[in-house]
Amino acid sequence: MSGRSGILAAMAAKPTTVEKYLAALPEDRRIAIEAIRKVIKENLDKKFEEGMQYGMPAYFLPLSEYPDGYHTDPKQPLPFAAVASQKHHIGLYLFCIYTDEGAKDRFVREWLKSGKKLDMGKSCVRVKGLEGVPLGVLGRAIKRATARKFIQAYEAGIPPTARKRIAKRRAARAVGGSSRS
């Protein structure tokens, strides 16, 4: 299995660990994603964990830290950031900045100031390779988003109907139940 067509074939097996995900990548993508992971992990609040989420290496608040989980799927830990090798780019999924408009604006300003091209959509930053990532900007954005700040920004943006479901689950847990749906 070689080249970019091999990426898709290898990923079809849905790796269950970060190590298996990385092993399935071509060398250039593996090196880039490992460098990005290193920066994220060096700057990550200790309450977050690394693992596979939504088919990619991800960083999230485990249910032991945030029992409500992700409001669209309470069985999932709260997503924070992820990195993935896509067909034509590497995707940086930075939920940590999308939940906080001020953090997002600061991230964009710093990225642009770095001189690197910013290709940013609603859910991710796309780069062709490691040379397109201002690692210092990424690291500072991750470091500023502590678990406490992230939870506050995340909860402020939860839609009212989801807030009601979360309140019901919290009430059920408070009386000894463990409702996750």
Backbone as a chain_set.jsonl record, in Angstrom:
{"seq": "MSGRSGILAAMAAKPTTVEKYLAALPEDRRIAIEAIRKVIKENLDKKFEEGMQYGMPAYFLPLSEYPDGYHTDPKQPLPFAAVASQKHHIGLYLFCIYTDEGAKDRFVREWLKSGKKLDMGKSCVRVKGLEGVPLGVLGRAIKRATARKFIQAYEAGIPPTARKRIAKRRAARAVGGSSRS", "coords": {"N": [[0.862, -1.164, 0.0], [0.8, 2.039, -1.052], [1.455, 5.577, -1.424], [-1.033, 8.22, -1.858], [-3.504, 6.996, -2.459], [-3.383, 4.764, -0.953], [-3.854, 5.717, 1.602], [-6.608, 6.02, 1.93], [-7.486, 3.378, 1.642], [-6.226, 2.164, 3.833], [-7.397, 3.577, 5.92], [-9.998, 2.756, 5.737], [-10.327, 0.602, 7.338], [-10.805, 1.649, 9.816], [-9.039, 2.579, 12.213], [-8.479, 1.781, 15.659], [-6.904, 2.823, 17.612], [-4.677, 5.552, 18.353], [-2.069, 4.998, 17.669], [-2.356, 2.916, 15.758], [-3.721, 4.339, 13.809], [-1.769, 6.234, 13.042], [0.202, 4.497, 12.083], [-0.927, 3.609, 9.737], [-0.619, 5.649, 7.971], [0.989, 7.407, 5.209], [4.511, 8.183, 5.214], [5.131, 11.021, 5.145], [2.739, 12.253, 5.967], [2.388, 11.036, 8.453], [4.622, 11.994, 9.889], [4.02, 14.735, 9.922], [1.547, 14.792, 11.328], [2.341, 13.656, 13.748], [4.085, 15.661, 14.676], [2.297, 17.784, 15.025], [0.609, 16.647, 16.961], [2.454, 16.467, 19.067], [2.869, 19.184, 19.741], [0.268, 19.883, 20.517], [-0.115, 18.13, 22.728], [1.921, 19.006, 24.463], [0.917, 21.425, 25.295], [-1.565, 21.057, 26.338], [-4.187, 21.138, 28.703], [-4.121, 19.214, 31.648], [-6.459, 17.848, 32.244], [-7.635, 16.957, 29.951], [-7.827, 14.226, 27.586], [-6.123, 12.044, 25.277], [-7.187, 10.232, 22.442], [-8.987, 8.074, 20.181], [-11.541, 9.56, 18.338], [-14.462, 9.988, 16.57], [-13.219, 8.764, 14.413], [-10.609, 9.759, 14.233], [-7.392, 10.898, 15.541], [-7.79, 12.439, 18.633], [-8.547, 14.959, 21.105], [-10.061, 15.3, 24.178], [-12.505, 16.032, 26.744], [-12.812, 13.708, 29.164], [-15.564, 11.582, 30.19], [-15.401, 11.257, 32.906], [-14.472, 13.686, 33.776], [-16.239, 15.486, 32.649], [-19.254, 14.745, 32.918], [-21.61, 15.144, 31.434], [-21.048, 14.812, 28.779], [-20.882, 15.144, 25.166], [-23.219, 17.359, 23.827], [-24.711, 16.614, 21.554], [-24.351, 13.929, 21.45], [-24.438, 12.328, 24.163], [-23.02, 10.117, 25.105], [-20.528, 10.351, 24.163], [-17.285, 11.616, 24.944], [-16.531, 15.092, 25.662], [-15.665, 16.79, 22.823], [-12.588, 18.437, 22.007], [-10.277, 19.027, 20.44], [-8.894, 17.865, 17.332], [-7.004, 15.972, 14.924], [-6.557, 15.133, 11.546], [-5.739, 13.07, 8.753], [-6.705, 13.841, 5.675], [-8.004, 13.325, 2.326], [-6.884, 15.316, 0.574], [-5.637, 17.078, 2.275], [-4.451, 18.019, 5.583], [-6.47, 18.012, 8.338], [-7.24, 20.237, 10.912], [-9.108, 20.119, 13.624], [-10.531, 22.255, 15.589], [-12.293, 22.522, 18.018], [-12.081, 23.816, 20.352], [-11.57, 26.489, 19.762], [-13.684, 27.211, 18.218], [-15.829, 27.404, 19.877], [-15.568, 29.724, 21.197], [-15.727, 32.929, 20.431], [-13.945, 35.097, 20.782], [-11.513, 33.753, 21.244], [-11.292, 32.467, 18.808], [-11.047, 34.655, 17.024], [-8.608, 35.741, 17.92], [-6.895, 33.583, 17.389], [-7.071, 33.487, 14.566], [-5.976, 36.024, 13.908], [-3.337, 35.708, 14.926], [-2.458, 33.523, 13.408], [-2.545, 34.558, 10.769], [-0.697, 36.634, 11.06], [1.59, 35.16, 11.263], [2.288, 34.661, 8.704], [1.65, 32.388, 7.359], [-0.537, 30.607, 5.148], [-4.02, 30.731, 5.682], [-6.546, 28.497, 5.65], [-9.559, 28.182, 6.467], [-12.456, 26.653, 7.566], [-15.896, 26.114, 8.576], [-15.649, 24.083, 10.417], [-12.986, 23.272, 10.546], [-9.383, 23.764, 10.179], [-7.561, 23.715, 7.284], [-4.604, 22.315, 6.007], [-1.836, 21.828, 3.79], [0.462, 20.511, 4.507], [2.945, 19.966, 7.108], [4.597, 22.21, 6.989], [2.834, 24.262, 6.57], [1.713, 24.915, 8.975], [1.662, 27.103, 11.631], [3.204, 26.275, 14.288], [3.647, 27.386, 16.831], [1.514, 29.187, 17.106], [-0.647, 27.411, 17.11], [-0.011, 25.943, 19.45], [-0.169, 27.955, 21.453], [-2.894, 28.618, 21.309], [-4.085, 26.224, 22.147], [-3.029, 26.038, 24.745], [-4.176, 28.296, 25.988], [-6.822, 27.54, 26.171], [-8.04, 26.327, 28.682], [-9.442, 23.583, 30.567], [-11.532, 24.496, 32.236], [-12.149, 27.066, 31.115], [-12.858, 26.249, 28.556], [-15.135, 24.619, 29.011], [-16.901, 26.549, 30.017], [-17.205, 28.263, 27.759], [-18.186, 26.417, 25.899], [-20.612, 25.536, 27.132], [-22.025, 27.926, 27.126], [-22.798, 28.164, 24.524], [-24.595, 26.138, 23.987], [-27.583, 24.972, 22.546], [-30.946, 25.917, 23.587], [-32.855, 23.732, 23.752], [-31.205, 21.515, 24.008], [-29.969, 22.186, 26.391], [-32.038, 21.751, 28.203], [-32.319, 18.944, 28.094], [-29.819, 18.222, 29.106], [-29.995, 19.273, 31.697], [-31.978, 17.592, 32.745], [-30.622, 15.105, 32.69], [-28.546, 15.693, 34.489], [-30.019, 16.088, 36.823], [-31.059, 13.521, 37.163], [-28.692, 12.085, 37.624], [-27.974, 13.264, 40.019], [-29.776, 12.211, 41.821], [-28.987, 9.658, 41.95], [-29.245, 8.133, 39.638], [-28.119, 7.264, 36.302], [-28.388, 8.633, 33.692], [-27.759, 8.841, 30.276], [-28.804, 9.395, 27.825]], "CA": [[0.0, 0.0, 0.0], [1.657, 3.209, -1.104], [0.861, 6.792, -1.965], [-2.268, 8.776, -1.28], [-4.615, 6.059, -2.572], [-3.23, 3.843, 0.162], [-4.403, 6.323, 2.818], [-8.034, 5.709, 2.017], [-7.642, 1.943, 1.862], [-5.834, 1.869, 5.207], [-8.344, 4.178, 6.843], [-11.279, 2.054, 5.646], [-10.363, -0.346, 8.453], [-11.149, 2.419, 11.022], [-8.128, 2.283, 13.326], [-9.091, 1.942, 16.981], [-5.964, 3.527, 18.484], [-3.892, 6.585, 17.677], [-0.887, 4.333, 17.113], [-2.758, 2.227, 14.527], [-4.044, 5.4, 12.844], [-0.502, 6.763, 12.534], [0.901, 3.444, 11.337], [-1.57, 3.445, 8.435], [-0.371, 6.832, 7.145], [2.277, 7.544, 4.516], [5.508, 8.787, 6.099], [5.04, 12.484, 5.248], [1.57, 12.591, 6.782], [2.638, 10.579, 9.822], [5.559, 12.945, 10.496], [3.291, 15.991, 10.158], [0.556, 14.622, 12.397], [3.072, 13.454, 15.003], [4.583, 16.971, 15.117], [1.123, 18.524, 15.503], [0.224, 16.014, 18.235], [3.439, 16.837, 20.089], [2.567, 20.554, 20.166], [-0.997, 19.856, 21.257], [0.078, 17.459, 24.016], [2.776, 19.841, 25.313], [0.181, 22.61, 25.731], [-2.901, 20.623, 26.721], [-4.58, 21.037, 30.12], [-4.02, 17.807, 32.082], [-7.78, 17.217, 32.373], [-8.002, 16.378, 28.658], [-7.194, 12.958, 27.223], [-5.975, 11.757, 23.855], [-7.704, 8.942, 22.007], [-9.669, 8.143, 18.889], [-12.916, 10.04, 18.411], [-14.953, 10.272, 15.215], [-12.307, 8.195, 13.438], [-9.331, 10.476, 14.123], [-6.761, 11.225, 16.82], [-8.542, 13.553, 19.197], [-8.345, 15.384, 22.484], [-11.417, 15.494, 24.669], [-12.721, 15.943, 28.187], [-13.451, 12.411, 29.394], [-16.813, 11.617, 30.955], [-15.063, 11.387, 34.327], [-14.284, 15.121, 34.021], [-17.434, 16.212, 32.194], [-20.215, 13.644, 32.783], [-22.68, 15.422, 30.477], [-20.64, 14.44, 27.434], [-21.158, 16.075, 24.068], [-24.681, 17.498, 23.855], [-25.359, 15.907, 20.445], [-24.204, 12.5, 21.741], [-23.951, 12.329, 25.55], [-22.139, 8.981, 25.387], [-19.204, 10.762, 23.692], [-16.606, 12.658, 25.712], [-16.644, 16.41, 25.056], [-14.556, 17.041, 21.89], [-11.8, 19.645, 22.216], [-9.474, 19.226, 19.235], [-8.538, 16.617, 16.643], [-6.187, 16.144, 13.716], [-6.82, 13.992, 10.67], [-5.224, 13.046, 7.395], [-7.787, 13.758, 4.697], [-7.488, 12.979, 0.993], [-6.068, 16.375, -0.025], [-5.109, 17.991, 3.288], [-4.508, 17.633, 6.988], [-7.498, 18.821, 8.991], [-7.116, 20.547, 12.339], [-10.458, 20.353, 14.107], [-10.263, 22.983, 16.827], [-13.547, 22.842, 18.695], [-11.704, 24.716, 21.447], [-11.661, 27.898, 19.354], [-14.984, 27.464, 17.591], [-16.815, 27.657, 20.93], [-15.243, 31.007, 21.823], [-15.485, 33.878, 19.335], [-12.721, 35.846, 21.065], [-10.377, 32.85, 21.022], [-11.218, 32.25, 17.358], [-10.505, 35.876, 16.418], [-7.188, 35.825, 18.283], [-6.226, 32.522, 16.633], [-6.985, 33.933, 13.164], [-4.993, 37.131, 13.84], [-1.987, 35.171, 15.12], [-2.119, 32.674, 12.254], [-2.261, 35.441, 9.634], [0.539, 37.357, 11.379], [2.707, 34.226, 11.063], [2.613, 34.612, 7.282], [1.178, 31.123, 6.777], [-1.873, 30.666, 4.555], [-5.09, 30.208, 6.536], [-7.708, 27.942, 4.945], [-10.368, 27.835, 7.634], [-13.881, 26.496, 7.316], [-16.74, 26.157, 9.776], [-15.274, 23.079, 11.412], [-11.572, 22.905, 10.602], [-8.332, 24.463, 9.447], [-6.96, 22.777, 6.335], [-3.233, 22.61, 5.595], [-1.296, 20.807, 2.878], [1.497, 19.76, 5.201], [3.449, 20.547, 8.341], [5.166, 23.535, 6.727], [1.744, 25.227, 6.553], [1.167, 25.091, 10.329], [2.472, 27.842, 12.598], [3.057, 25.444, 15.483], [3.554, 28.241, 18.012], [0.142, 29.703, 17.171], [-1.469, 26.282, 17.543], [0.293, 25.648, 20.842], [-0.709, 29.0, 22.331], [-4.363, 28.492, 21.32], [-4.402, 25.062, 22.979], [-2.675, 26.367, 26.13], [-5.139, 29.267, 26.528], [-8.137, 26.901, 26.344], [-8.044, 25.387, 29.806], [-10.7, 22.825, 30.677], [-12.553, 25.368, 32.822], [-12.556, 28.065, 30.117], [-13.509, 25.542, 27.453], [-16.48, 24.23, 29.443], [-17.717, 27.768, 30.083], [-17.524, 28.701, 26.39], [-19.026, 25.376, 25.297], [-21.961, 25.561, 27.701], [-22.695, 29.173, 26.729], [-23.302, 28.014, 23.162], [-25.512, 24.995, 23.833], [-28.962, 25.395, 22.247], [-31.876, 25.761, 24.721], [-33.462, 22.394, 23.869], [-30.169, 20.624, 24.526], [-29.777, 22.546, 27.799], [-33.091, 21.083, 28.982], [-31.963, 17.52, 28.187], [-28.667, 18.134, 30.008], [-30.502, 19.505, 33.055], [-32.667, 16.36, 33.165], [-29.597, 14.092, 32.977], [-27.856, 16.086, 35.721], [-30.946, 15.822, 37.93], [-31.122, 12.065, 37.327], [-27.441, 11.672, 38.265], [-27.958, 13.78, 41.393], [-30.582, 11.341, 42.68], [-28.446, 8.308, 41.922], [-29.364, 7.477, 38.329], [-27.036, 7.607, 35.374], [-29.003, 8.789, 32.375], [-26.845, 9.384, 29.258], [-29.452, 9.583, 26.523]], "C": [[0.905, 1.222, 0.0], [0.897, 4.397, -1.66], [-0.434, 7.18, -1.289], [-3.443, 7.809, -1.396], [-4.574, 5.031, -1.454], [-3.798, 4.383, 1.459], [-5.847, 5.886, 2.986], [-8.267, 4.233, 2.277], [-7.308, 1.585, 3.31], [-6.849, 2.404, 6.204], [-9.71, 3.503, 6.805], [-11.44, 1.072, 6.804], [-10.701, 0.334, 9.778], [-10.238, 2.038, 12.197], [-8.773, 2.608, 14.674], [-8.163, 2.627, 17.977], [-5.218, 4.577, 17.663], [-2.683, 5.941, 17.001], [-1.218, 3.612, 15.8], [-3.097, 3.234, 13.437], [-2.755, 5.909, 12.205], [0.233, 5.745, 11.67], [0.332, 3.269, 9.928], [-1.277, 4.611, 7.478], [0.93, 6.728, 6.356], [3.235, 8.353, 5.408], [5.359, 10.303, 6.243], [3.86, 12.924, 6.11], [1.779, 12.187, 8.245], [3.568, 11.557, 10.546], [4.844, 14.25, 10.842], [2.32, 15.853, 11.33], [1.236, 14.371, 13.735], [3.604, 14.782, 15.547], [3.44, 17.825, 15.672], [0.667, 17.969, 16.843], [1.164, 16.425, 19.357], [3.138, 18.236, 20.63], [1.275, 20.591, 20.978], [-0.771, 19.279, 22.648], [0.936, 18.278, 24.978], [2.013, 21.016, 25.918], [-1.194, 22.305, 26.297], [-3.093, 20.588, 28.231], [-4.62, 19.546, 30.48], [-5.365, 17.1, 32.215], [-8.241, 16.569, 31.067], [-7.258, 15.071, 28.443], [-7.072, 12.863, 25.712], [-6.541, 10.378, 23.578], [-8.316, 9.098, 20.629], [-11.102, 8.598, 19.125], [-13.311, 10.436, 17.0], [-13.929, 9.857, 14.15], [-10.962, 8.881, 13.295], [-8.711, 10.676, 15.498], [-7.381, 12.504, 17.37], [-8.163, 13.781, 20.648], [-9.71, 15.783, 22.993], [-11.417, 15.491, 26.189], [-13.438, 14.627, 28.437], [-14.714, 12.571, 30.241], [-16.549, 11.71, 32.456], [-14.854, 12.851, 34.723], [-15.534, 15.933, 33.675], [-18.515, 15.174, 31.894], [-21.342, 13.885, 31.781], [-22.322, 14.975, 29.067], [-20.981, 15.515, 26.424], [-22.673, 16.157, 23.897], [-25.384, 16.794, 22.699], [-25.258, 14.397, 20.59], [-23.599, 12.362, 23.136], [-23.057, 11.154, 25.922], [-20.699, 9.294, 24.972], [-18.584, 11.762, 24.661], [-16.691, 13.988, 24.948], [-15.447, 16.689, 24.153], [-13.897, 18.395, 22.147], [-11.004, 19.998, 20.96], [-9.196, 17.858, 18.626], [-7.682, 16.972, 15.441], [-6.394, 14.911, 12.852], [-6.157, 14.175, 9.31], [-6.412, 12.839, 6.465], [-7.174, 13.511, 3.32], [-6.526, 14.032, 0.448], [-5.472, 17.34, 0.997], [-5.047, 17.305, 4.655], [-5.526, 18.568, 7.618], [-7.2, 18.989, 10.472], [-8.502, 20.951, 12.813], [-10.351, 20.958, 15.51], [-11.561, 23.458, 17.464], [-13.285, 23.861, 19.802], [-11.727, 26.185, 21.038], [-13.008, 28.212, 18.717], [-16.068, 27.749, 18.63], [-16.636, 29.027, 21.563], [-14.838, 32.0, 20.735], [-14.208, 34.684, 19.547], [-11.474, 35.009, 20.81], [-10.188, 32.605, 19.523], [-10.599, 33.469, 16.662], [-9.009, 36.011, 16.694], [-6.372, 34.803, 17.502], [-6.019, 32.957, 15.182], [-5.94, 35.04, 13.021], [-3.57, 36.598, 13.952], [-1.543, 34.323, 13.936], [-1.727, 33.557, 11.068], [-0.959, 36.207, 9.844], [1.763, 36.473, 11.139], [3.154, 34.173, 9.6], [2.183, 33.324, 6.593], [-0.231, 31.315, 6.228], [-2.889, 30.048, 5.516], [-6.268, 29.795, 5.662], [-8.603, 27.366, 6.037], [-11.834, 27.771, 7.248], [-14.656, 26.576, 8.62], [-16.288, 25.163, 10.84], [-13.789, 22.751, 11.461], [-10.68, 23.907, 9.882], [-7.69, 23.401, 8.569], [-5.559, 23.244, 5.954], [-2.752, 21.492, 4.686], [-0.258, 19.928, 3.57], [1.972, 20.519, 6.419], [3.984, 21.96, 8.133], [4.094, 24.628, 6.702], [1.167, 25.534, 7.922], [2.109, 25.937, 11.178], [2.295, 27.179, 13.969], [2.951, 26.263, 16.769], [2.154, 28.797, 18.2], [-0.797, 28.61, 17.665], [-1.255, 25.997, 19.03], [-0.289, 26.678, 21.8], [-2.231, 28.918, 22.419], [-4.794, 27.336, 22.217], [-4.149, 25.399, 24.456], [-3.688, 27.325, 26.76], [-6.49, 28.625, 26.841], [-8.071, 25.854, 27.448], [-9.387, 24.665, 29.843], [-11.819, 23.721, 31.203], [-13.066, 26.395, 31.805], [-13.322, 27.407, 28.966], [-14.937, 25.153, 27.815], [-17.396, 25.448, 29.489], [-18.141, 28.222, 28.687], [-18.458, 27.705, 25.708], [-20.461, 25.47, 25.81], [-22.728, 26.822, 27.321], [-23.323, 29.051, 25.34], [-24.259, 26.855, 22.946], [-26.926, 25.51, 23.566], [-29.908, 25.1, 23.419], [-32.49, 24.369, 24.854], [-32.455, 21.391, 24.423], [-29.895, 20.928, 25.995], [-30.795, 21.843, 28.69], [-32.775, 19.599, 29.162], [-30.8, 17.326, 29.171], [-29.117, 18.31, 31.454], [-31.212, 18.262, 33.592], [-31.662, 15.268, 33.514], [-28.863, 14.417, 34.271], [-28.74, 15.789, 36.935], [-31.023, 14.322, 38.213], [-29.85, 11.548, 38.009], [-27.409, 12.094, 39.731], [-28.758, 12.903, 42.353], [-30.164, 9.878, 42.556], [-28.593, 7.556, 40.619], [-28.173, 7.826, 37.475], [-27.587, 7.662, 33.964], [-28.034, 9.464, 31.418], [-27.555, 9.662, 27.944], [-30.203, 10.879, 26.447]], "O": [[1.684, 1.426, 0.931], [-0.157, 4.252, -2.279], [-0.869, 6.576, -0.309], [-4.305, 7.797, -0.517], [-5.607, 4.493, -1.054], [-4.186, 3.607, 2.333], [-6.253, 5.436, 4.058], [-9.154, 3.873, 3.052], [-8.017, 0.8, 3.94], [-7.132, 1.762, 7.215], [-10.5, 3.658, 7.736], [-12.56, 0.75, 7.201], [-10.869, -0.358, 10.782], [-10.633, 1.263, 13.068], [-9.514, 3.582, 14.805], [-8.592, 2.977, 19.077], [-5.143, 4.492, 16.437], [-2.323, 6.308, 15.882], [-0.45, 3.687, 14.841], [-2.792, 3.006, 12.267], [-2.655, 6.005, 10.982], [0.817, 6.097, 10.645], [1.042, 2.827, 9.025], [-1.649, 4.558, 6.306], [1.864, 6.046, 6.777], [2.789, 9.12, 6.261], [5.451, 10.821, 7.356], [3.978, 13.865, 6.895], [1.391, 12.915, 9.159], [3.316, 11.908, 11.699], [5.04, 14.803, 11.924], [2.284, 16.706, 12.217], [0.745, 14.835, 14.764], [3.576, 15.004, 16.757], [3.61, 18.51, 16.68], [0.369, 18.732, 17.763], [0.722, 16.7, 20.473], [3.152, 18.448, 21.842], [1.204, 21.26, 22.009], [-1.19, 19.875, 23.641], [0.703, 18.248, 26.186], [2.423, 21.549, 26.95], [-1.914, 23.221, 26.696], [-2.247, 20.063, 28.955], [-5.1, 18.724, 29.699], [-5.407, 15.872, 32.292], [-9.138, 15.725, 31.076], [-6.204, 14.834, 29.032], [-7.81, 13.508, 24.968], [-6.391, 9.462, 24.387], [-8.173, 10.14, 19.991], [-11.791, 8.081, 20.004], [-12.571, 11.144, 16.317], [-13.792, 10.516, 13.119], [-10.239, 8.618, 12.334], [-9.412, 10.632, 16.51], [-7.484, 13.513, 16.673], [-7.559, 12.938, 21.311], [-10.439, 16.518, 22.326], [-10.479, 15.022, 26.833], [-14.561, 14.441, 27.969], [-14.895, 13.58, 30.922], [-17.4, 12.198, 33.2], [-15.041, 13.21, 35.886], [-15.843, 16.932, 34.325], [-18.677, 14.766, 30.744], [-21.969, 12.93, 31.322], [-23.214, 14.778, 28.241], [-21.323, 16.644, 26.778], [-23.341, 15.125, 23.83], [-26.545, 16.41, 22.839], [-25.992, 13.659, 19.932], [-22.378, 12.287, 23.275], [-22.397, 11.194, 26.961], [-19.765, 8.598, 25.372], [-19.272, 12.658, 25.15], [-16.897, 14.0, 23.735], [-14.326, 16.812, 24.646], [-14.571, 19.375, 22.465], [-11.055, 21.13, 20.479], [-9.254, 16.833, 19.305], [-7.642, 18.121, 15.001], [-6.406, 13.786, 13.351], [-6.037, 15.288, 8.798], [-7.044, 11.783, 6.475], [-5.951, 13.492, 3.177], [-5.469, 13.689, -0.082], [-4.856, 18.332, 0.608], [-5.519, 16.184, 4.843], [-5.448, 19.785, 7.445], [-6.942, 18.021, 11.187], [-9.007, 22.009, 12.439], [-10.109, 20.25, 16.487], [-11.879, 24.647, 17.447], [-14.154, 24.663, 20.143], [-11.889, 27.05, 21.898], [-13.421, 29.371, 18.685], [-17.122, 28.284, 18.287], [-17.458, 29.449, 22.376], [-13.739, 31.917, 20.186], [-13.467, 34.928, 18.595], [-10.499, 35.491, 20.234], [-9.06, 32.545, 19.034], [-9.725, 33.319, 15.807], [-8.237, 36.356, 15.799], [-5.287, 35.113, 17.01], [-4.926, 32.814, 14.634], [-5.111, 34.996, 12.112], [-2.696, 36.981, 13.174], [-0.39, 34.394, 13.51], [-0.695, 33.329, 10.436], [-0.199, 36.405, 8.895], [2.848, 36.977, 10.847], [4.25, 33.704, 9.292], [2.336, 33.186, 5.379], [-1.021, 32.087, 6.772], [-2.652, 28.985, 6.089], [-6.904, 30.63, 5.019], [-8.432, 26.228, 6.472], [-12.382, 28.713, 6.677], [-14.144, 27.045, 9.636], [-16.517, 25.378, 12.03], [-13.365, 22.011, 12.349], [-11.13, 24.753, 9.109], [-7.321, 22.326, 9.042], [-5.348, 24.411, 5.622], [-3.202, 20.352, 4.795], [-0.121, 18.747, 3.253], [1.459, 21.594, 6.728], [3.838, 22.813, 9.008], [4.426, 25.809, 6.805], [0.231, 26.326, 8.034], [3.244, 25.529, 11.423], [1.358, 27.486, 14.707], [2.241, 25.872, 17.695], [1.659, 28.872, 19.325], [-1.64, 28.848, 18.531], [-2.218, 25.829, 19.778], [-0.838, 26.319, 22.841], [-2.799, 29.126, 23.491], [-5.763, 27.459, 22.966], [-4.969, 25.076, 25.315], [-4.023, 27.184, 27.936], [-7.225, 29.124, 27.693], [-8.048, 24.652, 27.183], [-10.352, 25.101, 29.215], [-12.929, 23.705, 30.672], [-14.274, 26.572, 31.653], [-14.309, 27.951, 28.471], [-15.852, 25.339, 27.013], [-18.543, 25.381, 29.047], [-19.311, 28.529, 28.463], [-19.404, 28.096, 25.023], [-21.409, 25.481, 25.025], [-23.953, 26.789, 27.207], [-24.277, 29.762, 25.025], [-24.693, 26.62, 21.818], [-27.413, 26.387, 24.28], [-29.694, 24.141, 24.161], [-32.63, 23.872, 25.971], [-32.813, 20.519, 25.215], [-29.616, 20.011, 26.768], [-30.468, 21.393, 29.789], [-32.942, 19.056, 30.254], [-30.8, 16.385, 29.965], [-28.669, 17.579, 32.338], [-31.061, 17.919, 34.765], [-31.824, 14.576, 34.519], [-28.585, 13.52, 35.067], [-28.257, 15.296, 37.954], [-31.05, 13.905, 39.371], [-29.921, 10.673, 38.872], [-26.883, 11.375, 40.581], [-28.464, 12.85, 43.547], [-30.879, 8.976, 42.992], [-28.105, 6.432, 40.507], [-27.311, 8.603, 37.886], [-27.27, 6.808, 33.137], [-27.535, 10.55, 31.714], [-26.911, 10.144, 27.012], [-30.804, 11.186, 25.417]]}, "num_chains": 1, "name": "protein.A"}
